[in-house]
């Protein structure tokens, strides 16, 4: 579970917007004093006694909202915010950000792993160094997948990558957590971590060793390339694939011939990693060979091929991609839609496929459609956002969550009403996701 410090920090300033209304003359002095003394339940008790006129004063209502957030009750805080908005006839952006953040923080302390995971995933949507302490707390979570999210969150910013607590993740019992931590430290530019990463090259798990080779290369240890290159020829196909992904992340063009040779490898995961890697390396000469993988017998390989062509910006492959909109696998169709949207093709090209996926009884198909729409570029954003708004009202949380996240990725201020509505959802993970999306799209005021 998240440490007690996370609970204490629930009211800490986030993005410079969580300022209290301290000393505001419209708030009864005794109630303001109780708030300043952190006697939050007594604040609510006193607010319940004030007359209706005083309770309706905007600053009083703001104090009540903040008090409810301090007590870990964002749902009631949102209800009060709705009343404030109705009275003001407009949003109070700083306060709305506080409420949105409250829906994330409360889930970090939930007993259910899935809900904590949703909270940390939402937290990753916030572009601010102020969230680093929350990710640091996540490093001690009892769930490996949650700790992975915490490490990934720290790896998103320079402040996070230079966190001293990130180094403790190198001792984590879960190999994937260690590997993610090694990668994040490699991106820090801090050469003082080299001894720690060198130690990781001797780890019993190949994924950790491969991550360490890549991190050392980032930090200037060019000799680590030989070990990374050897890993691309490992006997274990999964280790090969991991080595290829690491080379791709490094943008190391020396890996291109290796990847080209592995596009026809017998193991699907290796073919997929090779195709995607060539896309990351922007190897235009590989376009024709990757295009052939759109006919691969394994769906995951076809999906990777579509994504690779999009990464290449291969508009010459639009015709080949368009043919695959009739693929028998909905995940492949969604990957092709994403690729075509990423390549800036007219929305009409993918509209029938999106409509069919969004109307499927299969929840995963609707979820795949929501993910694909998150790749829409500017010319297609209005059409994509309209479909995402409908998917955000899906009866099941899976499609909702992905649709809301995609809205946050491609939308702007005009989607705020949809995201505010999602804060009222019955599902906690949906509410946390909406909170993250709101904090992603709303201007910080900085």
Buried (B, 14 or more C-beta within 10 A) or exposed (E): BBBEEBBEBBBEEBBEBBEBBEEBEEBBEEBBBBBEEEBBEBBBEBBEEBEEEBBEBBBBBBBBBBBBBBBBBBBBBBEBBBBBBEEEEEBBBBBBBBBBBBBBBBBBBBEEBBBBBBBBBBBBBBEBEBBBBBBBBBBBBEBBBBBBBBBBBBBBBEEBBBBEBBBEBBEBEBBBBBBBBBBBBBBBEBEEBBEBBBEBBEBEBBBBBBBBBBBBBBBEBEEBBEBBBEBBEBEEBBBBBBBBBBBBBBEBEEBBEBBBEBBEBEBBBBBBBBBBBBBBBEBEEBBEBBBEBBEBEBBBBBBBBBBBBBBBBBEEBBEBBBEBBEBEBBBBBBBBBBBBBBBBBEBEBBBEBBEBBBEBEEBBBBBBBBBBBBBBEEEBBEBBBEBBBBBBEBEEBBBBBBBBBBBBBBBEEEBBEBBBEBBEBEBBBBBBBBBBBBBBBBEBEE
